[in-house]
Amino acid sequence: MPAPTSSMEDYLENIYKLIETKGYARVSDIAEALEVHPSSVTKMVQKLDQSSYLIYEKYRGLMLTPKGKKIGKRLVDRHHLLEQFLRLIGVQEENIYTDVEGIEHHLSWDSITCIESLVQFLENNPKIVEGLQEAEAKEAKIIEDM
């Protein structure tokens, strides 16, 4: 079975988050979270059902399958990891969410694994992070003085 598309990933990630926080995910909740029409959600949910990522019964709601839960958790973890990485390297907080949304579907899982190792290394070596922050501050000052 082919890997989920970027759009399918967005749905699985949001469905997983809704179920984790609310205990359920309704079409209207998903539509609100993704800022799409409920009819679009219904179409995608049917597609995800056909691909065995969830079980959908019209008017009764939906449930993630074990495969859907595993992928949903992995996608949420990927999102958090990328946010953490961008914070560590000094990206301004107001840019982080948008940047993560822009890059998360374009990175291979190999790249994600390497970023995860780098984040762990940086967290275990705060002096390196401090040095990076100092270098960024110097660079910003140079640009500001131009």
PyMOL commands that set and color helices and strands:
alter all, ss='L'
color gray80, all
select helices_A, chain A and resi 6-22+27-34+38-50+66-88+93-106+109-124+126-145
alter helices_A, ss='H'
color red, helices_A
select strands_A, chain A and resi 54-57+61-64
alter strands_A, ss='S'
color yellow, strands_A
deselect
rebuild
show_as cartoon
